[in-house]
């Protein structure tokens, strides 16, 4: 699984939950960032580990 950076403390709770859920889905999908970018239409940079 990926090692994720800590999310900013000032992130609102809904955004925090969304980020955590997206991270979990990404990790469990087994897809690379490039594959996710292709499938979602978002750039590889958008799927960075930040």
Backbone as a printed PyTorch tensor [residue, N CA C, xyz], in Angstrom:
tensor([[[  0.8250,  -1.1870,   0.0000],
         [  0.0000,   0.0000,   0.0000],
         [  0.8670,   1.2460,   0.0000]],

        [[  0.2790,   2.2990,  -0.4740],
         [  0.9890,   3.5770,  -0.5190],
         [  1.1540,   4.1530,   0.8790]],

        [[  2.1940,   4.9250,   1.0320],
         [  2.3570,   5.6930,   2.2620],
         [  1.9100,   7.1000,   1.9440]],

        [[  0.9170,   7.5510,   2.6280],
         [  0.3430,   8.8670,   2.3770],
         [  0.8940,   9.8970,   3.3460]],

        [[  0.9860,  11.1160,   2.8870],
         [  1.3630,  12.2230,   3.7670],
         [  0.1800,  12.5610,   4.6550]],

        [[  0.4880,  13.1200,   5.8100],
         [ -0.5610,  13.5280,   6.7320],
         [ -1.3820,  14.6470,   6.1100]],

        [[ -2.6950,  14.5840,   6.2950],
         [ -3.5670,  15.6310,   5.7720],
         [ -3.4670,  16.8830,   6.6510]],

        [[ -3.6810,  18.0670,   6.0640],
         [ -3.5970,  19.3060,   6.8340],
         [ -4.6290,  19.3490,   7.9650]],

        [[ -4.2260,  19.8570,   9.0940],
         [ -5.1080,  19.9270,  10.2670],
         [ -6.3090,  20.8310,  10.0120]],

        [[ -6.1360,  21.8370,   9.1660],
         [ -7.2260,  22.7920,   8.9270],
         [ -8.2650,  22.2960,   7.9120]],

        [[ -8.0930,  21.0960,   7.4000],
         [ -9.0340,  20.5340,   6.4440],
         [-10.3660,  20.2860,   7.1380]],

        [[-11.4600,  20.7100,   6.4980],
         [-12.7630,  20.5140,   7.1420],
         [-13.0950,  19.0150,   7.1710]],

        [[-13.9370,  18.6030,   8.1180],
         [-14.2040,  17.1710,   8.3220],
         [-14.7160,  16.4360,   7.0820]],

        [[-15.5840,  17.0610,   6.3080],
         [-16.1150,  16.3930,   5.1110],
         [-15.0070,  16.1610,   4.0830]],

        [[-14.1450,  17.1350,   3.8960],
         [-13.0290,  16.9920,   2.9520],
         [-12.0520,  15.9430,   3.4410]],

        [[-11.8270,  15.9090,   4.7400],
         [-10.9380,  14.9090,   5.3330],
         [-11.4690,  13.5020,   5.0550]],

        [[-12.7610,  13.2930,   5.3120],
         [-13.3620,  11.9710,   5.0830],
         [-13.2830,  11.5820,   3.6070]],

        [[-13.5230,  12.5440,   2.7180],
         [-13.4370,  12.2670,   1.2880],
         [-12.0190,  11.8600,   0.8920]],

        [[-11.0300,  12.6020,   1.3710],
         [ -9.6340,  12.3010,   1.0430],
         [ -9.2410,  10.9150,   1.5470]],

        [[ -9.6330,  10.5910,   2.7510],
         [ -9.3150,   9.2780,   3.3270],
         [ -9.9850,   8.1800,   2.5130]],

        [[-11.2240,   8.3800,   2.1520],
         [-11.9510,   7.3620,   1.3760],
         [-11.3270,   7.1750,  -0.0060]],

        [[-10.9690,   8.2740,  -0.6650],
         [-10.3280,   8.1720,  -1.9740],
         [ -8.9870,   7.4440,  -1.8780]],

        [[ -8.2390,   7.7390,  -0.8220],
         [ -6.9600,   7.0550,  -0.6190],
         [ -7.1610,   5.5560,  -0.4470]],

        [[ -8.1470,   5.1830,   0.3590],
         [ -8.4310,   3.7630,   0.5690],
         [ -8.8580,   3.0780,  -0.7270]],

        [[ -9.7200,   3.7360,  -1.4720],
         [-10.1650,   3.1760,  -2.7460],
         [ -9.0030,   3.0140,  -3.7150]],

        [[ -8.1210,   4.0100,  -3.7610],
         [ -6.9480,   3.9380,  -4.6370],
         [ -6.0700,   2.7720,  -4.2300]],

        [[ -5.7830,   2.6700,  -2.9420],
         [ -4.9260,   1.5850,  -2.4550],
         [ -5.5230,   0.2060,  -2.7450]],

        [[ -6.8170,   0.0650,  -2.5350],
         [ -7.4550,  -1.2350,  -2.7160],
         [ -7.6960,  -1.5800,  -4.1790]],

        [[ -7.6780,  -0.5900,  -5.0490],
         [ -7.9350,  -0.8520,  -6.4690],
         [ -6.7650,  -1.5660,  -7.1340]],

        [[ -5.5570,  -1.3190,  -6.6120],
         [ -4.3770,  -1.8940,  -7.2330],
         [ -3.9400,  -1.1590,  -8.4930]],

        [[ -4.6230,  -0.0580,  -8.8110],
         [ -4.2840,   0.7130, -10.0060],
         [ -3.1550,   1.6900,  -9.7140]],

        [[ -2.3460,   1.9120, -10.7210],
         [ -1.2950,   2.9260, -10.5920],
         [ -1.9260,   4.3080, -10.7480]],

        [[ -1.1500,   5.3390, -10.4210],
         [ -1.6490,   6.7010, -10.6100],
         [ -1.9230,   6.9770, -12.0850]],

        [[ -1.0970,   6.4400, -12.9570],
         [ -1.3110,   6.6250, -14.4000],
         [ -2.6270,   5.9730, -14.8390]],

        [[ -2.8940,   4.7680, -14.3410],
         [ -4.1390,   4.0900, -14.6880],
         [ -5.3470,   4.8440, -14.1510]],

        [[ -5.2350,   5.3520, -12.9330],
         [ -6.3280,   6.1460, -12.3630],
         [ -6.5650,   7.4090, -13.1750]],

        [[ -5.4870,   8.0550, -13.5890],
         [ -5.6070,   9.2710, -14.3960],
         [ -6.3600,   8.9700, -15.6850]],

        [[ -6.0210,   7.8700, -16.3280],
         [ -6.6830,   7.4890, -17.5780],
         [ -8.1590,   7.2010, -17.3510]],

        [[ -8.4600,   6.4650, -16.2890],
         [ -9.8400,   6.0680, -16.0250],
         [-10.7220,   7.2120, -15.5240]],

        [[-10.1310,   8.1810, -14.8140],
         [-10.9320,   9.2380, -14.1980],
         [-10.9130,  10.5590, -14.9530]],

        [[ -9.9520,  10.7380, -15.8480],
         [ -9.8510,  12.0070, -16.5460],
         [ -9.0980,  13.0710, -15.7710]],

        [[ -8.6080,  12.7220, -14.5810],
         [ -7.7680,  13.6260, -13.7970],
         [ -6.3100,  13.2960, -14.0760]],

        [[ -5.4520,  14.2960, -13.9820],
         [ -4.0430,  14.0820, -14.2910],
         [ -3.3780,  13.1850, -13.2490]],

        [[ -2.2380,  12.6320, -13.6460],
         [ -1.4480,  11.8320, -12.7160],
         [ -1.0630,  12.6680, -11.5000]],

        [[ -0.7410,  13.9250, -11.7280],
         [ -0.3810,  14.8150, -10.6180],
         [ -1.5430,  14.9830,  -9.6290]],

        [[ -2.7690,  14.9640, -10.1290],
         [ -3.9340,  15.0600,  -9.2480],
         [ -4.0220,  13.8760,  -8.2960]],

        [[ -3.4670,  12.7590,  -8.7180],
         [ -3.4730,  11.5470,  -7.8980],
         [ -2.1660,  11.3920,  -7.1100]],

        [[ -1.4540,  12.4850,  -6.9000],
         [ -0.1820,  12.4200,  -6.1760],
         [ -0.3930,  11.9890,  -4.7280]],

        [[  0.6880,  11.6780,  -4.0620],
         [  0.6340,  11.1760,  -2.6820],
         [  0.5260,  12.2810,  -1.6490]],

        [[  0.1120,  13.4340,  -2.0440],
         [ -0.0110,  14.5370,  -1.0850],
         [ -1.3450,  14.5210,  -0.4130]]])
